[in-house]
Amino acid sequence: MARLVPVLVLLTRAACAPVVDGGGGGSAGDGGSAGDGGAQEDGPITDLDWRLHDTWGSLVYVSWNQDVDAEATVRYSFDDDEWLETPAISARAGTNEALIVGIPYDTDARWKVVLDTGDEAEGDPITTAAVPDGLPLGTVDIADADRWLASGRYLLTSINEDNGGWTGGTYWTFIIDRQGRVVWANETPEHHWTLFAQVAQSGDHILWDEATYWSDWDGGAGSKVHRTWLDEEIDTIDTPGLHHAFVQLPNGNLVWGSQDHGGGEALVEKALDASDETVLWTCRDDWPRSGDCESNGLFYNEPTDTFLYSFYTNDAIVEVDHATGESLWWAGGVRNGYSFDPDDSQYSWQHGISYTDAGTLLVSTYARNDSGSTTMLREYEVDHDAGVLHQVWSYDPDIYADTNGDAWRLDNGNTLHVVGSGSELYEVTADGDMVWHVDFHGTRLLGRGQYIEDLYALVKPRE
């Protein structure tokens, strides 16, 4: 039912897929500069060379000369003779260049150019840049490849460099592979916050938020959303009042909860090329008796053209009609809302709200267990006729985050849960078996999480 899901099968270009092959080696390049030239100086492919991207040192440009027009791919390996390949390009006689993505930082890799004529040649080994200073690294302690989501080859998320939960610091947007190795990382400038990095609806670039609300205490007046390919920033969109979640609609418009548009909290919409925002809904006018509300979650449901909207100030979720701004129903700490079945399944300090494809409501929520406090998953059937949220599934990882969280039902029936300031994330089956677990250690604030299959879909298109 839900259109915004955390797993994107991005196939606008050929996916980076394993290729069974062999390969030789050579002396390592200089890490931050070009290699020393290819091992093969004669034949149809010569002058093989490489250099690292100036900003993102895990991205590698490789170049070569060839003596005929031919389709070319670059194959590369850094794990036990498993070879990956770039999308094919229509290479011309002369000098050609290709971009390699997906090699972790601080890693040696072999590479070779392969033409559809059957010719191939290998260059000197690549060495990617060191992991950026300060970027927290995770430890993978559960990895069941047979049961995790096969298309979830990479994970996009964000993290604060500093411990302390909901606190300032240096925020990073980054992508890891299933071994927890960082393959791309971007530092948020000026100690601004990033919590909701996501792949754009078009599937060909990343959106990441630079929020000033909690760093500059300016009501979010300076907040913005960046649009970027992996190898180049596209532009930025001013999003005044942005302090927490935002979503992108299928038409490309951005929607966010604003503290800069009056009416208490306001839900606003903006086209990418517009100068001003449109107010869709406000707490004060469209949700009477909801209190001094401030949001922590937002989800767009395309089939019904509605928004799930979550607030930490009243422990409530409301569904808002996009076209009319009407509050259709709500549940939690606001009077006259839906009840819970059973009573003790009521969410509290909820985050990461979403509808599953089955139409159920999924949340990350505070709860109590035998150990004390925990942050668990709860799933509800929304019974509009009876005005009740019936709990149909739950999972307690016995991991506690005092703030934040993100939850998504995956295409294979598993659930992805990013446990906010618990600094942990995991994928769990419907039977309650963890099949992937990554620990970033401490109380570093993790943001939204989203699986990606093909990184090449996120690079700048070739001219």
C-alpha positions in Angstrom: 0.0 0.0 0.0 2.8 2.4 0.9 4.8 3.9 -1.9 7.7 5.2 0.2 9.6 2.1 1.1 13.2 1.6 2.2 14.2 -0.8 -0.5 14.7 0.6 -4.0 15.5 -1.8 -6.9 17.3 0.9 -8.8 17.7 -0.3 -12.4 17.9 2.8 -14.4 21.4 1.7 -15.3 23.0 -1.7 -15.2 23.4 -2.8 -11.6 26.8 -3.5 -10.0 26.6 -7.3 -10.1 29.1 -10.0 -9.3 31.0 -11.5 -12.2 32.9 -14.8 -11.9 36.4 -14.1 -13.2 40.1 -14.1 -12.4 42.6 -11.2 -12.4 46.1 -10.2 -11.8 47.7 -7.5 -9.7 50.3 -4.8 -9.7 51.8 -2.2 -7.4 49.4 0.1 -5.4 48.7 3.6 -6.5 49.2 6.6 -4.3 45.8 6.6 -2.5 44.9 10.2 -3.2 46.4 10.6 -6.6 46.6 8.8 -10.0 48.0 5.4 -10.3 51.3 4.7 -12.0 49.9 3.5 -15.3 48.6 0.1 -16.5 50.6 -3.1 -16.5 49.8 -3.5 -20.2 51.5 -1.0 -22.6 50.8 -2.8 -25.8 47.7 -4.1 -27.4 44.2 -2.6 -28.0 43.9 -1.2 -24.4 46.8 0.9 -23.0 47.6 3.7 -20.6 45.4 2.4 -17.8 45.3 4.9 -14.9 43.1 5.9 -11.9 42.5 8.8 -9.5 40.3 9.4 -6.5 37.4 11.8 -6.4 38.4 15.1 -4.9 35.6 15.1 -2.3 34.5 11.5 -1.8 37.7 9.4 -1.6 35.9 6.1 -2.0 34.9 7.0 -5.6 37.5 6.2 -8.2 37.9 7.5 -11.8 39.7 5.1 -14.1 40.9 5.9 -17.6 42.4 4.1 -20.5 43.1 4.3 -24.2 41.6 1.9 -26.7 42.3 1.6 -30.4 38.7 0.8 -31.6 35.2 1.9 -30.9 33.7 -0.8 -28.6 31.4 -1.2 -25.6 33.5 -1.3 -22.4 33.0 -2.3 -18.8 35.3 -2.0 -15.9 35.5 -5.0 -13.6 36.9 -4.7 -10.1 37.5 -6.9 -7.1 38.2 -6.4 -3.4 36.7 -9.5 -1.9 38.0 -13.0 -2.4 38.0 -13.0 -6.2 34.4 -11.8 -6.4 34.4 -9.4 -9.3 31.9 -6.5 -9.8 31.4 -4.4 -12.9 30.4 -0.9 -13.9 27.6 -0.3 -16.3 28.7 -0.7 -19.9 29.6 2.4 -21.9 29.9 3.1 -25.6 33.6 3.8 -25.6 35.3 5.5 -28.5 38.8 4.9 -30.0 41.1 7.1 -27.9 40.9 8.1 -24.2 37.9 7.0 -22.1 37.0 7.3 -18.4 34.6 5.5 -16.1 33.6 6.0 -12.4 33.8 3.1 -9.9 31.5 3.2 -6.9 31.0 0.8 -4.0 34.6 0.2 -3.0 34.9 0.8 0.8 37.2 3.4 2.1 40.7 2.3 3.0 40.6 -0.7 0.6 42.8 -2.1 -2.1 41.0 -3.2 -5.3 42.1 -4.8 -8.6 40.5 -3.6 -11.8 40.5 -4.2 -15.5 38.9 -2.9 -18.7 36.9 -5.4 -20.8 35.8 -4.7 -24.3 33.0 -6.5 -26.1 35.6 -7.4 -28.7 37.0 -9.9 -26.1 40.0 -7.7 -25.4 40.9 -6.8 -21.8 43.7 -5.3 -19.8 44.4 -4.8 -16.1 45.6 -1.6 -14.4 47.6 -1.0 -11.2 45.6 -1.7 -8.0 43.4 1.0 -6.6 43.7 2.2 -3.0 40.8 4.2 -1.8 41.1 7.1 0.8 41.1 6.5 4.5 37.8 6.6 6.3 37.0 10.3 7.0 38.2 11.5 10.3 35.5 11.3 13.0 33.0 9.1 11.1 31.7 6.5 13.5 32.1 2.9 12.2 29.7 0.1 12.9 30.3 -3.6 13.9 28.3 -6.3 12.2 27.7 -9.1 14.7 24.7 -10.9 13.0 24.8 -11.5 9.2 22.4 -14.2 7.8 22.6 -13.6 4.0 20.2 -16.4 3.3 17.4 -14.7 5.1 18.0 -10.9 4.8 16.6 -8.9 1.9 18.7 -9.9 -1.1 18.2 -6.6 -2.9 19.3 -4.6 0.2 22.9 -4.6 -0.8 23.7 -1.2 0.8 22.1 1.0 3.5 21.8 4.7 3.5 21.5 6.5 6.8 23.0 9.3 9.0 24.7 9.6 12.3 26.0 12.1 14.8 29.7 11.8 15.4 29.2 12.6 19.1 27.5 10.5 21.8 24.6 12.0 23.8 21.4 11.1 22.0 19.5 14.2 21.0 22.5 16.6 20.9 24.6 18.7 18.6 27.7 17.6 17.0 29.0 16.6 13.6 26.5 14.8 11.5 27.3 12.4 8.6 25.2 11.0 5.8 26.7 7.7 4.7 26.2 4.4 2.9 27.5 1.0 4.2 27.6 -2.4 2.6 26.3 -5.6 4.3 29.7 -6.0 6.0 29.3 -2.6 7.6 32.0 -1.0 5.5 31.5 2.6 4.5 31.4 3.1 0.7 30.3 6.8 0.7 30.2 9.5 3.4 29.3 13.2 3.5 29.8 15.5 6.4 27.0 18.0 7.2 28.5 21.5 7.5 28.6 23.9 10.4 27.3 21.4 13.0 23.9 21.4 11.4 21.8 18.3 11.7 21.0 15.5 9.3 18.3 12.9 10.2 16.3 12.0 7.2 18.6 11.2 4.3 16.6 9.3 1.5 16.7 8.4 -2.1 14.7 10.8 -4.2 11.4 9.7 -5.7 13.1 9.7 -9.2 15.5 7.1 -7.9 18.6 8.8 -9.4 19.9 11.0 -6.5 19.9 11.4 -2.8 18.1 14.0 -0.6 19.7 14.9 2.7 18.5 17.5 5.2 20.7 20.3 6.7 18.5 21.4 9.6 19.5 24.5 11.6 16.6 24.3 14.1 18.6 22.5 16.8 22.0 23.9 16.1 21.4 27.6 15.4 18.1 27.9 17.4 16.7 29.9 14.6 13.3 28.2 14.4 14.7 26.3 11.4 14.8 29.5 9.3 18.1 28.4 7.7 17.2 24.7 7.1 17.5 23.3 3.6 17.4 20.0 1.7 20.3 19.0 -0.5 19.9 17.1 -3.8 23.1 15.3 -4.7 24.4 12.5 -6.9 27.1 10.4 -5.3 29.7 12.2 -7.2 28.3 15.8 -7.4 25.9 18.0 -5.6 22.9 19.2 -7.7 21.4 22.0 -5.7 19.8 22.9 -2.4 16.1 23.7 -1.6 15.3 26.2 1.2 13.0 24.5 3.7 12.3 27.1 6.4 11.0 25.7 9.7 12.3 22.2 9.0 13.3 20.6 12.3 12.6 16.9 11.9 11.0 14.7 9.2 10.4 15.6 5.5 9.1 13.5 2.6 9.1 13.9 -1.2 5.9 13.4 -3.1 5.8 11.5 -6.4 5.7 14.8 -8.3 8.9 15.9 -6.7 7.5 18.4 -4.2 8.9 18.4 -0.7 6.6 18.3 2.4 7.8 18.9 6.0 6.6 19.9 9.4 7.5 23.5 9.9 8.0 25.7 13.0 8.3 28.8 10.9 4.8 29.2 9.4 2.5 30.0 12.3 -0.4 28.0 13.7 1.9 26.1 16.0 3.3 23.3 13.8 2.4 23.7 10.2 2.5 21.1 7.4 3.9 22.8 4.3 4.6 21.8 0.7 7.0 23.3 -1.8 7.8 22.5 -5.4 11.6 22.3 -6.1 11.5 25.4 -8.3 9.1 27.4 -6.1 10.1 30.4 -4.0 7.4 30.0 -1.3 5.7 27.2 0.6 2.0 26.3 0.7 0.5 25.6 4.2 -1.5 22.4 4.0 -2.5 22.0 7.7 -1.8 23.4 11.2 -2.2 22.0 14.6 -4.0 25.1 15.9 -6.6 25.2 13.2 -7.0 21.6 12.0 -6.4 19.6 15.1 -8.2 21.2 18.1 -7.1 20.4 21.6 -3.9 18.8 20.4 -1.8 21.1 22.5 1.5 22.8 21.7 2.5 20.2 19.1 5.9 19.5 17.5 6.4 16.6 15.1 8.9 13.8 14.9 7.6 11.7 12.0 6.0 12.1 8.6 4.9 9.5 6.0 3.1 10.0 2.7 0.6 7.3 1.6 0.1 7.7 -2.1 -2.9 5.4 -2.6 -5.0 7.6 -0.3 -3.1 10.9 -0.8 -2.7 11.3 2.9 0.0 11.9 5.4 0.7 10.0 8.6 2.0 12.7 11.0 3.6 11.9 14.4 4.1 14.2 17.4 6.3 13.6 20.4 4.6 16.5 22.4 1.4 14.5 22.8 2.4 10.9 21.9 -0.1 11.0 19.1 -0.3 10.2 15.4 -2.8 11.9 13.1 -3.7 11.1 9.4 -4.1 14.3 7.3 -5.8 14.5 4.0 -3.5 16.2 1.5 -6.2 17.8 -0.6 -8.4 19.2 2.2 -6.1 19.5 5.2 -8.7 17.6 7.3 -7.5 15.5 10.3 -9.1 12.2 9.4 -8.3 10.2 12.6 -5.8 10.1 15.4 -4.7 8.0 18.2 -2.5 8.5 21.3 -2.6 11.4 23.8 -5.2 13.6 22.2 -8.8 13.3 23.2 -11.4 11.6 21.1 -8.8 9.5 19.3 -8.8 5.8 18.4 -8.3 3.3 21.2 -5.8 0.4 21.4 -6.4 -3.3 21.5 -5.0 -4.6 23.9 -4.8 -1.5 26.1 -1.2 -2.1 27.0 -0.2 -2.0 23.3 -0.5 1.8 23.1 2.6 3.4 21.7 4.6 6.1 23.5 7.4 8.4 22.3 6.8 6.8 18.9 9.0 7.4 15.8 9.5 6.0 12.4 5.8 5.8 11.4 4.8 4.1 8.2 2.1 2.1 6.5 3.0 -1.4 5.3 2.0 -2.7 1.9 -0.8 -4.6 3.8 -2.1 -1.3 5.1 -1.0 -1.9 8.7 0.6 0.8 10.8 4.2 0.2 11.9 5.9 2.3 14.5 9.1 2.3 16.6 8.1 3.0 20.2 9.2 3.3 23.8 8.1 0.4 26.0 8.9 -1.4 29.3 10.2 -4.9 29.6 11.9 -7.1 32.3 15.2 -5.2 31.8 13.6 -1.8 32.1 13.3 0.5 29.1 13.3 -0.7 25.5 12.5 0.6 22.0 10.4 -1.9 20.2 8.4 -2.4 17.0 4.6 -2.4 17.1 2.3 -3.1 14.1 -1.4 -2.4 14.2 -4.5 -3.0 12.0 -6.3 0.3 11.8 -10.0 -0.4 12.3 -11.8 2.7 11.2 -15.3 1.3 11.8 -14.6 0.6 15.4 -12.0 3.4 16.0 -9.4 0.9 17.3 -5.8 0.1 16.6 -5.5 -3.7 16.9 -1.9 -4.8 17.6 -1.1 -7.7 15.1 2.7 -8.0 15.6 5.4 -6.7 17.8 9.1 -7.3 18.4 11.3 -6.3 21.3 15.1 -6.2 20.5 15.9 -5.2 24.1 17.7 -2.2 22.7 16.9 1.2 24.2 17.0 4.6 22.5 15.9 7.6 24.5 15.0 9.3 21.2 14.5 8.8 17.5 13.9 5.6 15.5 12.9 4.4 12.1 10.9 1.4 11.0 10.1 -0.1 7.5 8.4 -3.3 6.4 10.5 -4.8 3.6 9.4 -6.6 0.4 10.4 -10.1 1.8 8.3 -9.6 5.0 11.3 -8.6 7.2 11.4 -5.3 9.0 14.2 -2.8 9.1 14.5 -1.0 12.5 17.0 1.9 13.1 17.1 2.3 16.9 17.8 6.1 17.0 20.1 7.1 19.8 20.6 3.4 20.7 23.2 3.6 17.9 22.1 0.2 16.5 20.1 -1.0 13.5 18.8 -4.4 12.5 16.7 -6.5 10.1 14.3 -8.9 11.7 12.0 -11.7 10.3 8.3 -11.9 11.0 9.2 -14.8 13.3 11.4 -12.5 15.4 14.8 -13.7 14.2 17.5 -11.0 13.6 19.2 -11.6 10.3 21.4 -8.5 10.3 22.6 -6.4 13.2 25.0 -3.4 13.2 26.2 -1.6 16.3 27.7 1.9 16.1 28.5 1.8 19.8 27.3 4.4 22.4 24.5 6.8 22.1 25.2 8.4 18.7 22.0 9.5 17.1 21.1 7.5 14.0 18.7 8.9 11.4 16.4 7.4 8.8 17.5 4.2 7.1 16.9 3.0 3.6 18.2 0.0 1.6 19.7 0.6 -1.9 20.4 -2.1 -4.5 22.3 -0.3 -7.2 24.7 2.6 -6.4 25.3 3.3 -10.1 21.7 4.6 -10.4 22.8 7.4 -8.0 25.7 8.8 -10.0 25.6 11.8 -12.3 24.4 10.8 -15.8 27.0 10.6 -18.5 26.8 13.4 -21.0 
